[in-house]
Amino acid sequence: MGEGTVDKVLLIAGELSARGSVTYTLNLAKGLLGKGCEPLVVSKGGPLLGAFERVGVQVDRTDALGKPIYDLFAFRRYLRSIAPRDLKLVHVQTHAQLRHGLRAGRMLNIPVVLTVHHFFEPGETLRFSKKYLRGILAVSQAIREDIVNTAKIPRELVRVARTGIDMEAAEACRARRNPGKVPVIGTIGMLTRVKGNEYFIKAAREVLDRGHKAHFVVAGKGEENARLRKPVSYTHLRAHETSLHL
């Protein structure tokens, strides 16, 4: 970032719901603000929209994301409307939104980077143009190896950028903890197979069987909801299909 200039970054996200990639986007946007940049998030909106607005991050809501026919024209119109903002970079937050990111890169004539949070399904790959996609960030070394071996992406294009933890927020939570109360242990995110929530439930069962007192909560929604509820009845856990509001 040059002296006297403000870098402007377009962050393309999906629905702003309770999931790790959305927390990643929120922390990234706050970090960019702290560095003197101007992040612009484009998404379909969602229950965590207010969390972005409260920290001063601009979010443009558009229904163009995720509608294959309609978005061919609507998203193009949106990109033309933001062209005068002199954006410097497109950062796509999940590989599900890559086609929108590449379209933005072409229309705005700026480079694109992508963050990948999840493993690929067998046979799944990425379609991209090296002219605009300049790099891929993997949130772990295991994800990087999967991108290279499963998605068949050149190794030199992929770098590891691990998701960080807001230590100030963690310390504030610990300071508010009451040692006299039964601890609540939870997981929040999409209820999809790749998340491995069944292992959380099995671990909770083992903790309870050993006589420890604790409350366990699985918060989220997704196609695994019904399957995950089956073992909950005998582990004395409760699965809640809900949205998280910060």
C-alpha positions, 0 to 999 in steps of 0.5 A: 500500500503506497503512502497516501493511498487506501487499498480497496479489496472486494471480498466475495462471500456466500450467505453470512451464516454461522460457519467458520468461513464467515468468521474468517471473512469477518476477522479478515475484514476487521484486520484490513480495516485496521491496516488502513484498507477498505474492504467491501463484502458482497454476499447474499446477506444472512443472520451475521450481517449485523456483526459486519455492520457493527465493526464498520465493514460495508456489506453489499447484499445481492441476490445475484449470488447463487442463482445460476441464470439470474446472476449472469446478468444481475452480478454483471450489473453489480460489478459495473456499479462498483467499477468506479471504486478503483478496487485493487484485489478480489478475494474469494472466501470459498471455492463455491464462489470462485466463478463469481470471483473470476467474473469480477476479476475479468470485468474489473481487470484486477487479480483474484485470490481464493481461500479454501477451507474444506477438503474436495470431494473425489473427482472435484476440481477447480476451473480457473484462469491463471490470468486472474487467479494469482494464488490460493490460500489453504487454511491448513497443510492438509487442505493444501495437499488435498488441493494439489492431489485431489483438485489437481492444482499446481503446487506452486499456486497454493500457500498455507495461511492458517486461520488465527484466533482472536486472543483478546476475545478468548481472554475476555470469555475466560475472564467471564467464566464462572468456575462454579457452573457446569461448563458448556462445550459446543460446536457451531457450524454447518451440519455437513459430513465434512465437519465430522460432528459425529466425532464430537458427539462420540467424545461427549458420550465418553466424557459423560460416561466417565462421570464428568458434568458438562453440557454439550451443544451442537449448533447449526443447520444442514443436511446432516441434521437428521442423522446426527440427532439419532445418537443424541438421544442416548448421549443426553445431548441436544442438537439445536438447529439454529442461527448464531447472532453475534 
